[in-house]
Amino acid sequence: MTTHFITAEIDLTESPEALPRKVEAELQKRGEPLRWAIAAVDEEAQTATVEAVVTTPDA
């Protein structure tokens, strides 16, 4: 198992209730999320920058 630190940009135009599911879905594309946090919000672009730690199986 390998641990990776990643960043992802998430669109904020949908409902706030959907945000955690949307973040988890985006992170699942890159590995198994261990933890994540919103690091920045761009109000003009309506996006959030998420920093996360994910794991992937060794090849």
N, C-alpha and C positions, 0 to 999 in steps of 0.2 A: 504494500500500500504506500502510495506517495501523497504527500501533502502539498498543496499549492495555494498561494495567495493570489487572488484574482480581483479585478474590478469589473463591474458591469454597469451599463447605463439603462435605467428603467423609465419608461414613459409614465407620467403622472396624470394623464388626462382622464383616466377611468376613476371609478369610485375608490375612496380611501380603504374601504373594507377589503377590496380585491388586492391591495398592494402586497401583503405578505405572500399570498398564493402566487402572484406574478413574479416576485423575487425568487421564491423557491423554484418555480418552473424554469426560470432563466438559469439559475445556478445548477440545476439538475443536468442541463445540457453539457456542463463542464466537469461534473463529478458529483460526489455526495457531499452536500453542504454540512459543515460542522457548526459554523457560526457565521453571521453576517451582520453588517450595520450600515445604515445610510450615512455616508461620509460628507455628502454635499448635495445641495438642491439648487438647480438653475430655474428660477421662477419664470424667466422669460421663455425659455425653451420647454418648460414644464417637464423636466427630467430630473431624476435623482441618480447620483453616483453611489453604487453599493460596493463596499469592500467585503470580501468573504474569504474564508478558508474552506477549501474543499479537498476531498481525498479521491484518488483514482487507484484502481488496482494496478499492481505491477504487471508489466507486459510479459 
